[in-house]
Amino acid sequence: MTVTKDGAGREDADGASDMSERGDDGYTPSGRRLERERYRRTRARRATAIAALSTLVTAAVLYLVVVSAPGWPRTKETFFNGQYAREAFPKVLEGLWLNVRLLVVCGAAVLVLGMLIAIARTLRGPVFFPLRALAAAYTDFFRGLPLIINLMIVVLGVPALRLQGVTVDPVLLGGTALTLTYSAYVAEVFRAGIESVHPSQRAAARSLGLTNRQALRHVVLPQAVRRQVPPLLNDLVSLQKDTGLVSIGGAIDAVRAADIIVGRSLNYTPYIVAGLVFVALTIPMTRFTDWVTARMDRQRAQGGSI
């Protein structure tokens, strides 16, 4: 076989060398290919070993810094007491069920309300100006209002009005406050997705005979939602953590269950237990968000549908 001296010729020779090993009963990799694969495996093992070693060293240094601090014995007794951890764990888990229910119900309500507000803000024509102005005022107000203040106003202020037929349940009122705040954020996410769809998509749908409503429903919104899945999942993760704030109204969730034990024992270990439970619930959602984001980035890089 004749091999030219330029790079393209060498690549052709390598490819021919690899293909020369192909037999009738299947492909057999060449020695050069096997050598490259061994080199990649060696590099991967070396990188894994270095990462593991650096992690162990960092963990050891942090551990020594913490346990050598003058106040560590008192801190350990106050925040990492095994007896109070065992006492708090089942009660925190029982209260966590309320947080999970709030997440599911409020999450669904936030998505629906946020979508409606986003559509209202993107309506065209002067006749819809009042609706656009109200939607913009809503998002500006609730995005600017701290969530804790919103919760206090709704959970503590609404019962003080003594309105007939209006609930005073702190769980329902707390869920309402969460929905009001997060729907403003989600509305902006949806609006960004809607406006990211090129106007030619809507024009093409109209040229095919679809009405503005049909074009929005069948052409614009599906593309907008797919593009905004990662930020929507991030908002869902934040909502999951903030469900613990409903405890300010007296609802017995995971945070309030820990607070009751702390108030009786003056030991803060139950707060650590509640925090770890929330972290354990949040990490899978965060990793799923990262996976969805990476998958959509790969599809975008390959020119696939997003």
JOUR-V613534 format. One record per backbone hydrogen bond with DSSP energy under -1.0 kcal/mol. NH is the residue of the N-H (numbers start at 1). CO is the residue of the C=O. E is the energy in kcal/mol with one decimal. If there is no record, write none. Layout:
NH/CO/E
NH/CO/E
This chain:
10/6/-1.8
11/7/-2.3
12/8/-2.1
13/9/-2.3
14/10/-2.7
15/11/-2.6
16/12/-2.5
17/13/-2.6
18/14/-2.5
19/15/-2.6
20/16/-1.6
21/18/-1.2
22/19/-1.5
23/26/-2.1
26/23/-1.1
34/30/-2.3
35/31/-2.3
36/32/-2.1
37/33/-2.3
38/34/-2.3
39/35/-2.1
40/36/-2.3
41/37/-2.4
42/38/-2.3
43/39/-2.4
44/40/-2.4
45/41/-2.6
46/42/-2.4
47/43/-2.5
48/44/-2.3
49/45/-2.5
50/46/-2.4
51/47/-2.4
52/48/-2.5
53/49/-2.5
54/50/-2.6
55/51/-2.0
56/52/-2.3
57/53/-2.5
58/54/-2.3
59/55/-2.6
60/56/-2.5
61/57/-2.4
62/58/-2.5
63/59/-2.4
64/60/-2.4
65/61/-2.3
66/62/-2.2
67/63/-2.8
68/64/-1.4
69/66/-1.3
72/69/-1.6
75/71/-2.4
76/72/-3.2
77/73/-1.9
78/74/-1.8
79/75/-2.9
80/76/-1.7
85/81/-1.8
86/82/-2.3
87/83/-1.6
88/84/-2.4
89/85/-2.1
92/88/-2.9
93/89/-2.4
94/90/-1.9
95/91/-2.1
96/92/-1.9
99/95/-1.1
100/96/-2.4
101/97/-2.1
102/98/-2.5
103/99/-2.2
104/100/-2.2
105/101/-2.6
106/102/-2.6
107/103/-2.0
108/104/-1.9
109/105/-2.3
110/106/-2.9
111/107/-2.1
112/108/-2.0
113/109/-2.7
114/110/-2.8
115/111/-1.9
116/112/-2.1
117/113/-2.4
118/114/-2.3
119/115/-2.5
120/116/-2.2
121/117/-2.0
122/118/-1.0
128/125/-1.2
129/126/-1.7
132/128/-2.5
133/129/-2.8
134/130/-2.3
135/131/-2.3
136/132/-2.4
137/133/-2.5
138/134/-2.3
139/135/-2.2
140/136/-2.5
141/137/-2.4
142/138/-2.4
143/139/-1.8
144/140/-1.3
145/141/-1.7
150/146/-2.2
151/147/-2.6
152/148/-2.0
153/149/-2.7
154/150/-2.4
155/151/-3.1
156/152/-2.0
157/153/-1.3
158/154/-1.1
161/158/-1.2
162/159/-1.0
166/163/-1.2
173/169/-2.5
174/170/-2.4
175/171/-2.4
176/172/-2.0
177/173/-2.2
178/174/-2.3
179/175/-2.3
180/176/-2.5
181/177/-2.1
182/178/-2.6
183/179/-2.0
185/181/-1.1
186/182/-2.7
187/183/-2.1
188/184/-1.3
189/185/-1.6
190/186/-2.7
191/187/-2.6
192/188/-2.3
193/189/-1.8
194/190/-2.6
195/191/-2.6
196/192/-1.1
201/198/-2.0
203/199/-2.4
204/200/-2.7
205/201/-2.0
206/202/-2.3
207/203/-2.2
208/204/-1.1
209/206/-1.5
210/205/-2.0
215/211/-2.9
216/212/-2.2
217/213/-2.3
218/214/-2.9
219/215/-1.8
220/215/-2.3
221/216/-2.8
224/220/-2.5
225/221/-2.8
226/222/-1.8
227/223/-1.9
228/224/-1.2
232/228/-1.9
233/229/-2.4
234/230/-2.0
235/231/-2.0
236/232/-1.9
237/233/-2.0
238/234/-2.1
239/235/-2.4
240/236/-2.1
241/237/-1.5
242/238/-2.3
243/239/-1.1
244/241/-1.4
245/242/-1.9
246/243/-1.4
247/244/-1.2
248/245/-1.8
249/246/-1.5
250/247/-1.7
251/246/-1.0
253/251/-1.6
257/253/-2.5
258/254/-1.8
259/255/-2.3
260/256/-2.2
261/257/-1.4
262/258/-2.3
263/259/-2.6
264/260/-1.3
265/261/-2.5
266/262/-2.9
268/78/-1.3
272/268/-1.2
273/269/-2.2
274/270/-2.6
275/271/-2.6
276/272/-2.5
277/273/-2.1
278/274/-2.1
279/275/-2.3
280/276/-2.6
281/277/-1.6
282/278/-2.0
283/279/-2.6
286/282/-2.5
287/283/-2.8
288/284/-2.2
289/285/-2.0
290/286/-2.3
291/287/-2.3
292/288/-2.5
293/289/-2.5
294/290/-2.6
295/291/-2.4
296/292/-2.4
297/293/-2.2
298/294/-2.2
299/295/-2.2
300/296/-2.3
301/297/-2.4
302/298/-1.9
304/299/-3.4
